[in-house]
Amino acid sequence: MNIHRLIKGGLAAGLCLTALATGIRMAEAKDWRDPTLSPDERAKLLDAELTPDERIGLLHGPMALPFKIERLPDGAIGAAGYIPGVPRLGIPALKETDASLGVTNPMGIRPGDTATALPSGLALASSFNPKLAHDGGAMIAREAVAKGFNVLLAGGANLARDPRNGRNFEYLGEDPLLAGTLAGESIKGIQSQNIVSTVKHLSLNGQETNRHWANSVIGEAAHRESDLLAFQIAIEKGQPGSVMCAYNLVNGDYSCGSDHLLIKVLKGDWGYKGWVMSDWGAVHATDYAAKGLDQQSGEQLDDQVWFGEPLKQAVAAGTIPAARLSDMSRRILRSMFAAGLFEEKPAPAIDIAAHEAVAKQVADEGIVLLANKGILPLAPGVKKVAVIGGHADSGVLSGAGSSQVTSHGGNPTVIPVGGEGFMAAWLRQAFHNSSPLKALRAALPGATVSFNDGRYPAAAAALAKDADVVIIFANQWMSEGLDAYDLSLPQGQDQLIEAVAAANPNSIVVLQTGGPVLMPWLDKVGGVVSAWYSGQKGGEAIADVLTGKVNPSGRLPVTFPASLDQYPRHDLPGWGLPEKQQFDVVYEEGSDVGYRRFAAKGMKPLFPFGHGLSYTTFTYDKLRVKGGDTLTVSFEVTNTGKLQGKDAPQIYLAGAAGKPLRRLIGFEKIDLKPGERRTVTVKADPRLLAHFDEAGRQWRIDGGDYDVAVGPSAAQTVLSGKARVSQRTLKP
């Protein structure tokens, strides 16, 4: 036997065992810096490295504006919010900006800094185009990242329950499927650029009037089937890093201190892994930490920094478990890892032309042709055009509040509104530098296009009388912090339209509004166009639709009522009440929001949800409905007109197991050339067929025949069919 060979072999084996043991120890000693680990693993490892004070530091921060603070924190960018990082561990600070309609520059705190302004949320919702939501979100995110931000306070998913709500223009309409789908795609687009997006404001933040003291009252099943379903869909599709809770109370508890909303529903039933941040000034106690809130935002707006020293003392006293504190910081770190905030990447360049093209496309597809007596598109040979009102010579109107964007080219017209309180600084009518008058003159070089400001109806009517066609711009300015008192056009604009239309019935009304308005003059004008707040290139988009360069394809994401009496609350809850006096907003309509309630009550609106005209025509045929665990619906759409155009066919549940109803279960945006056919196939989310079983805490689908209606709006059925759906239950 060769002793040297035995010794050599033994040494080799020993070395192999040593190496194996070392490798095992290295594998066990995972490092949070390892990018191959999951965000959950990395967050758990990094959270373990934090000191108690460092952990507390991640859980609160100020609004990054010179308001109730002596100076901005070191490293903060003037904007919505700032949460200090932990330099010792390489944890970056959270630099937060508003939001869904573009990167804001509140009160001009960053002199000269402008951004691309998207059209309003209602304009995006009118497009019925999820791809545009994704592209718009990605565009805003690129600009935010280039400016140094890493959190966008975007993703508004609140349903438009009251047409007077001052923030409806930021949101995505009255239907949970439409709002949830578009919000989810927007969030997905934002986070594709390595930045965190929120979804907000959970939940039932349905009005601005005394919003801090409004108690939203609703049954659990109705809540799950409406507003919560919109949030659930948005979260599933977009996976936002953070959820922002709301100012209002929900069934007696403040949203940001509701363990039912934040723990049982959001983090329990939905398994949400990110963090919950408060709205700015929405925290009222330290025990909100025990009820699901993870971070206090805009801390100087609250009575005190509840998640600072008071939280530290509560943990020391054992009233807030140390494990809960770690859960709060770990959730924040987890979303930071998931969004790529720890990876060093060069800031993207801002391609202004490309970004403005995105804004223009959203406006093109979001403008809704509501009524047309053959006057649109404008005839190529039109010679004399009168443009009246709406500051159309200057630009296009925008909504106000925290979403107000200082757009490229500045604001050529800014009209102070006046007012008192914290929101007073935002109460101004700002116009984006995109003049419809200039755009119309460019689009109609052979015509004389005159303008009258509309201050005196008689003077406007005199100009209109001699014109071939008249275009009247009518504005309804809306803002965060304020609700509309009613649905009339303010400042005598209804009377202006009446006077002009009496002088010349070839009048077209272009509405720049934050939601539905009444139209007592509707039968006296030749056409009505809803342009909403049309953003950076809105003037050009309006001109292109009016002249036919763009075939309108927008569809209403909200119902336009014939009267305010058609809504369950004629008087706005809380109007005239003093501050700090709580009051109930009883959502007696439950899950029958908007068009669902109109259908249930048999009421005829002025214009139904989903309505919108085109310069071409479409037909639907060859309907096929398949049942089983859910409904699968397919049919063919044909462009039967002479122009290329986009359609947004809609599929509704018209009856469930013998119960008539109306519920959007699918839609698609398609572009067709003349004579072109295309098959549309939609598989319904089974929750849209179900009702929520409160006792069983689950979705329940009753077995039986389910009726389907296909059409161009919630009020018009072109095709109908049915199929049998199996009885089943679904997790909440």
C-alpha positions in Angstrom: 0.0 0.0 0.0 1.3 3.5 -1.0 1.2 5.5 2.3 1.9 8.7 0.4 -1.2 8.2 -1.8 -3.4 7.6 1.2 -2.2 10.8 2.9 -2.6 12.8 -0.3 -6.2 11.4 -0.8 -7.1 12.2 2.8 -5.8 15.7 2.5 -7.8 16.2 -0.7 -11.0 14.9 0.9 -10.4 17.1 3.9 -10.0 20.2 1.8 -13.2 19.4 -0.1 -15.1 19.0 3.1 -13.7 22.3 4.4 -14.6 24.1 1.2 -18.1 22.6 1.3 -18.6 23.7 4.9 -17.3 27.2 4.1 -19.7 27.4 1.1 -22.6 26.4 3.3 -21.7 29.0 5.8 -21.4 31.7 3.1 -24.8 30.6 1.6 -26.3 30.8 5.1 -24.8 34.3 5.7 -26.8 36.0 2.9 -26.2 39.6 2.2 -28.9 42.1 1.5 -26.7 43.6 -1.3 -27.1 40.4 -3.3 -29.3 41.3 -6.2 -30.2 37.6 -6.9 -32.2 37.5 -3.6 -35.9 38.4 -3.7 -37.0 41.9 -2.5 -38.6 40.2 0.6 -35.3 38.4 1.5 -33.2 41.6 1.0 -35.6 43.7 3.0 -35.6 41.2 5.9 -31.8 41.1 5.9 -31.4 44.9 5.7 -34.1 45.6 8.3 -32.1 43.4 10.8 -29.2 45.9 10.4 -31.2 48.9 11.4 -30.9 50.5 14.9 -34.2 51.5 16.6 -33.7 55.1 15.8 -32.9 54.4 12.1 -36.0 52.3 11.9 -38.2 55.1 13.4 -36.5 57.5 10.9 -37.9 55.6 7.9 -41.5 55.9 9.3 -42.1 59.6 9.1 -41.1 62.7 7.2 -42.2 66.2 6.2 -43.9 67.8 3.3 -40.8 69.2 1.4 -42.2 72.7 1.2 -41.5 75.8 3.4 -44.7 75.3 5.4 -44.5 75.1 9.2 -40.8 74.1 8.9 -37.8 76.4 9.1 -36.0 74.9 6.1 -36.1 71.9 3.9 -34.1 68.8 5.2 -30.7 68.4 3.8 -30.9 66.5 0.5 -34.6 67.1 0.0 -36.0 68.3 -3.3 -38.8 70.9 -3.0 -41.9 68.9 -3.7 -44.6 66.9 -1.9 -42.6 64.8 0.6 -39.3 63.6 1.9 -38.3 60.6 4.1 -34.7 60.6 5.2 -32.6 57.6 4.3 -29.9 55.8 6.3 -26.5 56.7 4.8 -24.7 54.3 7.0 -26.4 51.4 5.2 -26.8 53.0 1.8 -30.6 53.3 2.1 -31.6 56.2 -0.1 -34.0 58.9 1.0 -37.6 58.8 -0.4 -38.1 61.9 -2.5 -41.8 62.1 -3.3 -43.6 64.1 -5.9 -47.2 64.5 -7.2 -48.3 62.7 -9.5 -50.7 61.1 -12.1 -51.0 64.1 -14.5 -47.3 65.1 -14.5 -44.4 66.0 -12.2 -45.6 69.0 -10.2 -43.7 72.1 -9.0 -45.9 73.3 -6.1 -45.8 77.0 -5.6 -42.9 77.2 -8.0 -40.5 76.0 -5.4 -38.1 74.8 -8.1 -37.8 78.0 -10.2 -38.0 77.4 -13.9 -38.7 73.7 -13.6 -41.5 72.6 -16.0 -42.9 69.2 -16.9 -45.1 67.6 -19.5 -48.8 67.8 -18.5 -51.0 64.8 -19.3 -54.7 65.4 -19.8 -56.9 64.8 -16.8 -57.6 61.4 -15.4 -61.1 61.5 -16.8 -59.7 62.2 -20.3 -57.4 59.2 -19.9 -60.4 57.1 -18.7 -62.4 58.3 -21.8 -59.8 56.7 -24.0 -60.7 53.3 -22.7 -57.1 52.4 -23.7 -55.0 50.6 -21.1 -51.9 51.0 -23.3 -52.2 54.8 -23.1 -52.4 54.6 -19.3 -49.2 52.6 -19.3 -47.4 54.9 -21.7 -48.5 58.0 -19.8 -47.3 56.6 -16.5 -43.9 55.6 -17.9 -43.6 59.1 -19.5 -44.2 60.9 -16.2 -41.9 58.5 -14.3 -39.0 59.2 -16.7 -39.4 62.9 -16.0 -39.7 62.3 -12.3 -36.5 60.2 -12.2 -34.6 62.7 -14.3 -35.5 65.4 -11.7 -34.2 63.3 -8.9 -37.4 61.7 -7.5 -38.0 58.1 -6.6 -41.6 58.0 -5.5 -44.6 59.2 -7.5 -47.8 59.8 -5.6 -49.9 58.6 -8.4 -52.6 55.9 -9.1 -55.8 57.6 -8.2 -58.5 54.9 -8.2 -61.4 56.5 -6.3 -64.7 56.1 -8.0 -66.7 59.1 -9.1 -69.8 58.6 -6.8 -70.8 62.3 -6.9 -70.4 64.4 -10.0 -69.6 67.5 -7.9 -66.4 66.0 -6.4 -63.6 68.5 -6.9 -61.0 65.7 -7.5 -63.0 63.6 -10.0 -60.9 65.0 -12.8 -57.8 63.3 -11.3 -59.6 59.9 -11.1 -60.7 57.4 -13.7 -64.5 57.4 -13.7 -67.3 55.5 -12.0 -66.7 51.9 -12.9 -64.4 49.6 -10.9 -63.2 47.6 -13.9 -62.3 50.6 -16.0 -60.8 52.6 -13.1 -58.9 49.6 -11.7 -57.5 48.5 -15.1 -56.3 51.9 -16.1 -54.9 52.7 -12.7 -53.1 49.4 -12.7 -51.6 49.9 -16.1 -50.5 53.5 -15.2 -48.8 52.1 -12.0 -47.1 49.4 -14.0 -45.8 52.0 -16.5 -44.5 54.2 -13.7 -42.7 51.4 -11.9 -41.1 50.2 -15.2 -38.8 53.2 -14.8 -37.4 52.2 -11.4 -39.5 54.4 -9.2 -42.2 53.6 -6.6 -45.8 54.4 -7.4 -48.6 54.7 -4.9 -52.3 53.9 -5.4 -54.6 56.3 -3.7 -56.8 57.2 -1.7 -58.0 54.1 0.1 -61.0 54.4 0.3 -64.3 56.2 -0.4 -62.6 59.6 -0.6 -65.7 60.7 -2.5 -65.9 64.4 -1.9 -63.7 67.4 -1.0 -66.2 69.3 1.2 -64.9 69.0 4.8 -63.0 65.9 3.7 -61.2 65.5 7.0 -64.5 65.0 8.9 -66.6 63.1 6.4 -67.6 59.6 7.5 -68.3 57.4 4.5 -71.0 54.9 5.4 -71.4 51.8 3.3 -72.1 48.1 3.8 -69.1 45.7 3.5 -70.5 43.8 0.5 -71.3 47.0 -1.4 -67.8 48.4 -0.6 -66.1 45.2 -1.8 -68.1 45.2 -5.1 -67.3 48.8 -6.0 -64.6 51.1 -4.7 -62.5 48.3 -3.0 -62.7 46.2 -6.2 -61.3 49.1 -8.2 -58.3 49.3 -5.8 -58.0 45.5 -5.7 -57.8 45.3 -9.5 -55.3 48.2 -9.7 -53.1 46.6 -7.0 -53.1 43.2 -8.7 -52.3 44.7 -12.1 -49.8 47.3 -11.1 -48.2 46.0 -7.9 -47.7 49.5 -6.4 -45.0 49.9 -3.9 -47.2 51.9 -1.6 -50.9 52.4 -0.8 -52.0 55.9 0.3 -54.9 55.9 2.8 -57.4 58.8 2.7 -58.5 61.8 4.8 -62.0 60.6 5.5 -63.5 58.2 7.9 -65.0 54.9 6.7 -67.8 53.5 8.8 -66.6 55.4 11.8 -62.9 54.9 11.7 -60.4 57.2 10.0 -59.1 55.5 6.8 -55.5 55.7 8.0 -56.4 54.2 11.3 -58.8 51.5 10.1 -57.5 48.1 11.0 -60.4 46.7 9.0 -59.2 48.4 5.8 -55.5 48.2 6.2 -55.0 44.9 8.1 -58.0 42.7 7.4 -58.6 43.7 3.8 -55.5 45.1 2.3 -52.7 43.2 4.0 -54.8 40.2 5.0 -57.4 39.3 2.3 -55.3 40.8 -0.6 -51.9 39.8 0.7 -50.4 43.2 0.0 -46.7 43.3 0.6 -45.9 47.0 0.2 -46.3 49.8 2.7 -49.2 52.1 3.6 -48.4 55.8 3.7 -50.8 58.4 5.1 -52.2 61.2 3.1 -50.7 64.6 4.1 -52.2 65.6 7.4 -54.3 62.4 7.8 -52.7 60.9 11.0 -54.4 61.6 14.3 -52.8 59.1 16.8 -49.7 56.9 17.3 -51.9 53.8 17.6 -52.5 54.0 13.8 -49.3 52.0 13.7 -51.1 49.1 15.4 -54.0 49.5 12.9 -52.0 49.0 9.7 -50.4 52.4 8.9 -46.7 52.2 8.1 -45.6 55.7 7.5 -46.7 59.3 8.5 -46.4 61.6 5.5 -46.3 65.4 5.5 -45.9 65.3 9.3 -46.0 69.1 9.9 -49.6 69.1 8.8 -50.6 66.8 11.7 -51.0 67.9 15.3 -47.6 66.2 16.1 -45.1 63.8 14.7 -47.0 60.7 15.9 -44.6 58.3 14.3 -41.5 59.9 15.8 -40.8 60.1 19.6 -44.4 59.0 20.6 -44.0 55.8 18.5 -40.6 55.1 20.0 -42.1 55.5 23.5 -45.0 53.2 22.6 -42.7 50.5 21.5 -40.6 50.9 24.7 -43.8 50.6 26.7 -45.0 47.5 24.7 -48.2 49.1 23.5 -46.8 48.8 19.9 -44.9 45.5 19.5 -41.3 45.8 18.3 -42.2 43.2 15.7 -44.8 45.5 14.3 -42.2 48.3 14.1 -39.9 46.0 12.1 -42.8 45.0 9.8 -43.4 48.7 9.0 -39.8 49.4 8.0 -39.4 46.1 6.2 -42.4 46.8 4.0 -40.9 50.1 3.0 -37.5 48.5 2.2 -39.2 45.7 0.3 -40.9 48.1 -2.1 -37.7 50.1 -2.5 -35.9 46.9 -3.5 -38.7 45.8 -5.8 -38.6 49.2 -7.6 -34.8 49.1 -8.0 -34.2 52.1 -5.8 -30.9 50.7 -4.6 -29.4 50.2 -8.0 -27.3 53.1 -9.3 -28.5 54.1 -12.8 -27.9 57.2 -14.9 -30.8 59.6 -15.0 -32.8 59.3 -18.2 -32.9 62.2 -20.7 -36.2 64.0 -21.1 -37.3 63.9 -24.7 -39.8 66.7 -24.6 -41.1 66.2 -28.1 -41.7 62.5 -27.5 -43.4 63.1 -24.1 -45.7 65.8 -25.6 -46.6 63.3 -28.3 -47.8 60.9 -25.5 -49.9 63.8 -24.0 -51.3 64.6 -27.4 -52.4 61.0 -28.1 -54.1 60.8 -24.7 -56.0 64.0 -25.5 -56.8 62.7 -29.1 -58.4 59.5 -27.7 -59.9 61.1 -24.6 -61.9 63.8 -26.3 -65.6 62.7 -26.5 -67.9 63.8 -29.3 -71.2 63.9 -27.3 -73.6 65.3 -29.9 -73.4 66.0 -33.6 -76.2 67.3 -35.9 -73.9 66.9 -39.0 -71.9 70.0 -38.2 -68.7 68.1 -37.4 -66.1 67.6 -38.7 -65.9 71.2 -40.0 -66.4 71.4 -43.7 -63.1 72.0 -45.6 -64.5 75.1 -47.3 -65.6 76.9 -44.1 -64.8 80.6 -44.5 -65.8 82.4 -41.3 -65.4 80.9 -37.9 -66.2 82.6 -34.6 -64.4 81.3 -31.5 -66.0 82.5 -28.3 -65.1 82.3 -24.6 -63.1 79.9 -22.4 -59.8 81.8 -22.7 -59.4 79.8 -25.9 -57.0 82.5 -27.2 -54.6 81.7 -24.4 -54.6 78.0 -23.7 -56.5 75.1 -22.3 -57.8 74.9 -18.7 -56.4 72.5 -16.1 -57.6 71.3 -12.8 -56.1 72.6 -9.6 -54.7 71.3 -6.3 -51.7 69.0 -5.6 -51.9 67.6 -9.2 -51.4 71.0 -10.9 -48.5 70.8 -13.4 -46.4 73.7 -14.3 -46.2 72.7 -18.0 -43.7 73.4 -20.7 -44.2 77.0 -22.0 -45.5 78.1 -18.6 -49.1 79.2 -17.9 -50.0 82.1 -20.2 -53.1 82.8 -18.1 -53.5 82.3 -14.3 -56.7 83.6 -12.6 -56.7 83.8 -8.8 -59.9 82.4 -7.4 -59.4 83.5 -3.8 -60.1 81.7 -0.6 -58.7 80.9 2.8 -57.0 78.1 4.5 -54.2 75.7 3.6 -55.4 75.0 0.0 -55.7 78.8 -0.8 -52.3 78.8 -2.5 -53.6 76.3 -5.0 -56.9 78.0 -5.8 -56.1 79.5 -9.2 -57.3 78.7 -12.7 -54.1 77.9 -14.7 -54.1 77.4 -18.4 -51.6 75.3 -20.3 -49.8 77.0 -23.2 -51.7 75.4 -26.0 -54.2 77.8 -27.5 -57.2 76.2 -29.4 -57.6 79.5 -31.2 -54.1 79.4 -32.6 -54.4 75.7 -33.4 -57.7 76.3 -35.3 -56.2 79.1 -37.3 -53.3 76.8 -38.3 -55.7 74.0 -39.2 -58.0 76.3 -41.2 -55.6 78.5 -43.2 -58.3 79.4 -45.7 -60.8 80.7 -43.1 -61.1 83.9 -41.1 -61.1 82.8 -37.5 -62.3 85.6 -35.1 -62.4 85.6 -31.3 -64.6 87.1 -28.6 -63.9 86.6 -24.9 -67.6 86.0 -24.1 -67.9 88.5 -21.3 -70.9 90.2 -22.9 -73.3 87.7 -24.4 -74.8 90.3 -26.7 -71.4 91.1 -28.2 -70.6 87.4 -28.7 -73.9 86.9 -30.3 -73.3 89.8 -32.7 -70.0 88.1 -33.8 -71.6 84.7 -34.1 -74.5 86.0 -36.3 -72.2 86.6 -39.3 -70.1 83.4 -38.9 -70.5 80.1 -40.9 -69.8 78.2 -37.7 -69.4 79.1 -34.1 -67.2 77.3 -31.5 -68.0 78.2 -27.9 -65.5 77.1 -25.2 -67.2 76.6 -21.8 -65.2 76.0 -18.7 -65.9 74.4 -15.4 -62.8 74.8 -13.2 -62.4 72.1 -10.5 -59.9 71.8 -7.7 -58.8 69.6 -4.8 -60.2 71.1 -1.6 -63.4 72.3 -3.3 -66.6 70.7 -4.7 -68.9 72.2 -7.3 -72.1 73.5 -5.7 -74.2 72.2 -8.6 -73.7 71.0 -12.2 -74.4 74.3 -14.0 -71.6 76.0 -16.0 -70.4 78.8 -13.7 -70.3 82.6 -14.3 -73.2 82.8 -16.7 -71.8 80.5 -19.4 -75.1 78.7 -19.9 -76.7 82.1 -20.7 -73.8 82.9 -23.0 -74.4 79.6 -25.0 -78.1 80.3 -25.2 -77.5 83.8 -26.6 -74.9 82.7 -29.1 -77.0 79.6 -30.3 -80.0 81.9 -30.7 -78.0 84.1 -33.0 -76.4 81.1 -34.9 -77.6 77.5 -34.5 -74.4 76.3 -36.3 -72.8 76.4 -32.9 -70.4 73.8 -31.4 -69.8 73.8 -27.6 -66.4 72.6 -26.4 -66.6 71.7 -22.7 -63.5 71.9 -20.6 -64.8 70.5 -17.4 -63.8 68.3 -14.4 -66.8 66.1 -14.7 -70.4 66.1 -15.9 -72.4 69.3 -16.4 -76.0 70.0 -17.3 -76.9 71.3 -20.8 -80.1 73.3 -20.9 -79.1 74.5 -24.3 -78.4 71.0 -25.8 -81.2 71.0 -28.4 -80.3 74.5 -29.6 -76.7 73.8 -30.7 -75.2 71.8 -33.6 -72.7 69.8 -31.6 -71.1 69.2 -28.2 -67.5 68.0 -27.5 -66.2 67.1 -24.1 -62.5 67.9 -24.1 -62.1 67.6 -20.3 -58.8 69.1 -19.2 -56.7 68.3 -22.3 -53.2 68.8 -21.2 -49.9 69.9 -22.8 -51.1 69.7 -26.4 -54.8 70.1 -25.8 -55.4 73.0 -28.1 -54.0 71.1 -31.0 -56.0 68.0 -30.1 -59.2 69.9 -29.9 -58.5 71.5 -33.3 -57.7 68.1 -34.9 -60.9 66.6 -33.7 -63.1 69.5 -34.8 -61.5 69.6 -38.3 -61.5 65.8 -38.7 -57.8 65.3 -38.7 -58.4 63.0 -35.7 -61.5 60.8 -35.7 -63.0 61.1 -32.1 -63.0 57.9 -30.2 -63.5 58.9 -26.6 -66.2 57.3 -24.5 -67.7 58.7 -21.3 -66.2 57.2 -18.1 -69.0 58.9 -16.1 -72.7 59.3 -16.6 -73.9 62.8 -17.5 -77.2 63.2 -15.7 -80.3 65.0 -16.9 -80.7 66.4 -13.4 -78.9 66.4 -10.1 -82.1 64.8 -8.8 -81.0 61.6 -10.4 -78.2 61.2 -7.8 -78.9 59.8 -4.4 -77.6 62.9 -2.6 -79.1 66.1 -4.0 -77.6 68.2 -1.2 -73.9 68.0 -0.8 -73.2 66.3 2.6 -71.3 68.6 5.0 -71.8 71.8 3.0 -71.8 74.7 5.4 -70.8 72.7 8.5 -68.0 74.1 10.6 -64.6 72.5 10.6 -64.0 69.5 12.9 -67.7 68.6 13.0 -68.0 65.0 11.7 -70.9 64.1 9.5 -72.1 61.0 7.6 -72.0 60.5 3.9 -74.4 57.6 3.5 -73.7 55.7 0.3 -77.2 54.3 0.1 -76.6 53.3 -3.6 -74.1 50.7 -2.4 -72.3 49.2 -5.3 -74.7 50.7 -7.8 -72.4 53.6 -8.7 -73.2 55.8 -11.7 -74.7 53.9 -14.6 -75.5 50.9 -12.4 -77.9 52.9 -10.4 -79.4 54.6 -13.5 -80.1 51.1 -14.8 -81.5 49.8 -11.5 -83.8 52.8 -11.2 -84.8 52.9 -14.9 -83.6 56.5 -15.2 -82.6 58.1 -18.5 -79.4 60.2 -18.3 -78.5 63.0 -20.5 -75.6 60.9 -21.9 -74.9 57.4 -20.6 -71.6 55.9 -19.4 -69.6 54.6 -22.4 -71.3 57.0 -24.9 -69.2 58.7 -27.6 -69.7 59.4 -31.3 -67.4 58.9 -34.3 -67.0 60.2 -37.8 -67.3 56.7 -39.1 -69.7 53.8 -38.2 -69.2 50.4 -36.6 -71.4 47.3 -36.5 -71.2 44.3 -34.1 -72.2 40.7 -35.0 -71.4 37.0 -34.6 -71.7 37.0 -30.8 -70.6 33.9 -29.0 -70.9 33.5 -25.2 -69.3 30.6 -23.4 -70.0 29.8 -19.7 -68.3 27.6 -17.1 -66.3 29.1 -14.3 -66.8 32.5 -15.8 -68.1 34.1 -19.1 -66.0 34.3 -22.2 -67.5 36.6 -24.8 -66.4 37.1 -28.4 -67.9 39.0 -31.3 -66.9 40.8 -34.5 -66.6 44.5 -35.0 -66.7 46.0 -38.5 -65.9 49.6 -39.6 -68.8 50.2 -42.0 -68.0 53.8 -42.7 -65.6 55.6 -45.1 -63.0 56.8 -42.5 -60.5 54.9 -40.4 -61.5 55.1 -36.7 -61.2 53.7 -33.3 -64.0 52.0 -31.4 -64.4 50.9 -27.8 -67.0 48.1 -27.7 -68.2 47.3 -24.3 -69.5 44.1 -22.8 -72.0 44.2 -19.9 -73.4 41.7 -17.6 -77.2 42.3 -18.1 -78.5 39.6 -15.7 -77.2 37.1 -13.2 -79.1 34.0 -12.2 -82.4 35.6 -12.9 -81.6 39.1 -11.5 -81.5 42.0 -14.0 -78.5 44.4 -13.6 -75.9 46.3 -15.6 -72.2 45.8 -15.0 -69.2 46.3 -17.2 -67.3 43.1 -17.5 -65.0 43.9 -20.5 -64.0 46.4 -23.1 -61.4 46.8 -25.8 -60.0 49.7 -27.9 -59.5 48.8 -31.5 -58.4 50.7 -34.6 -60.1 49.7 -37.9 -59.8 50.9 -41.5 -62.9 51.2 -43.6 -64.3 47.7 -44.2 -62.0 46.1 -41.8 -63.3 43.4 -39.3 -61.8 42.2 -36.1 -62.8 39.7 -33.5 -63.0 40.9 -29.9 -62.7 38.3 -27.1 -63.1 39.0 -23.4 -62.9 36.7 -20.5 -64.6 38.2 -17.6 -63.0 38.6 -14.2 -65.3 36.2 -12.2 -65.6 38.7 -9.4 -67.6 40.9 -11.7 -70.2 38.1 -11.9 -70.2 37.5 -8.2 -71.6 39.1 -5.1 -69.6 39.5 -1.9 -70.7 37.2 0.9 -70.1 39.1 4.1 -70.8 36.2 6.4 -68.5 33.8 4.5 -66.0 36.5 3.8 -65.7 35.4 0.1 -67.0 36.1 -3.4 -69.9 33.9 -4.3 -71.2 33.1 -7.8 -74.7 31.7 -8.0 -75.1 29.0 -10.6 -77.4 29.7 -13.5 -77.9 31.6 -16.7 -76.0 34.8 -17.1 -77.1 37.4 -19.6 -74.6 39.4 -21.7 -75.2 42.7 -23.6 -72.7 44.1 -26.1 -73.0 47.7 -27.3 -71.4 51.2 -27.6 -72.6 52.4 -24.2 -74.3 51.2 -21.0 -77.7 52.2 -22.3 -77.5 50.6 -25.8 -77.6 46.9 -26.5 -76.6 45.8 -30.0 -76.0 42.1 -29.3 -77.3 39.9 -26.5 -76.7 36.4 -25.4 -76.4 34.1 -22.4 -74.5 31.2 -21.0 -74.6 29.0 -17.9 -72.1 29.8 -15.2 -71.2 27.3 -12.5 -71.7 27.9 -8.8 -68.5 28.7 -7.0 -66.8 30.7 -4.4 -63.6 32.8 -4.6 -61.2 34.1 -2.0 -61.8 37.7 -1.0 
